[in-house]
């Protein structure tokens, strides 16, 4: 059976996903085109050699419509014969793209494929693709009280696991500290592709990282998701999820070059890691963000590995309560969890986060000499992907 290996992963810096953010002047197609071009240039490839481009994107309307993957391939100057497809598994869209890419290699359908993701949350606000939509009768009958947004789900998780506001804020401050420390030690230099965004200098650093973040500075923020109607519906909630212990709206793109081991050898490309195991699960759509817990249990069972066999964990920080609940349920070592910071600091450009985490995980395994890395991502609607990589 062919082995699927990761040769390279690149990303843009993270820009704040609002008007005036560092990358808000850049069309998402051009943002994605930049990382696609960088993969070819860094690895001495011609675009004709790419069998397919699989790109995650959540809000597929406006600037991100018309199959944004295909638009990005054309904007990157790829040969017109290179196909592309856009994937929506909510926040796990580009992690799913990486799964499909690697599984295609293992099945013998691909030799060289790019898994990527893009989201410009300043230009295409989160939820845009749902504008004007209605809830189907079937869903309304099954959930007569209605489902909730992810912020409320994060509140429900914090309440169920008993995380205090101080614990959530402390976790978030540590995420910023770890991300700032990683940047100061050049940990992201090999991954990040600077972006010309209309100013005199290229954007080269994550705008979302705030090195001076402290529990004290976060303590003054008000709950972000409480409304009178929701407070009446959930009278027991303490409402402790704020902008400070949530991931920020973000603009970014990322991409991974995934190749069969045989083709990599033939082209003189050096594999950095291989895909060891895959899992994807559905979970309670009300809690919504707890999916990484059963996804991790499933992938560990399939892989034959235990949680202590994993050297590093990348668990997406959609909200602080998500990795904290995951860590408690799996009894995982907190020192191994998001060691270079997570989405609370590095940003969560939803369609691009999966391949961003993939790049961070590969680089962190190389930096520490670890063998196995686990990546898992909560997803809208109550789903989660999990991936185990083996460093080569």
PyMOL commands that set and color helices and strands:
alter all, ss='L'
color gray80, all
select helices_A, chain A and resi 28-43+47-49+62-64+68-75+90-106+128-130+137-142+150-161+165-184+215-219+228-233+261-267+291-303+307-309+320-330+334-336+343-346+353-368
alter helices_A, ss='H'
color red, helices_A
select strands_A, chain A and resi 4-11+15-16+52-56+84-87+112-120+250-260+273-282+312-315+372-379+383-391
alter strands_A, ss='S'
color yellow, strands_A
deselect
rebuild
show_as cartoon
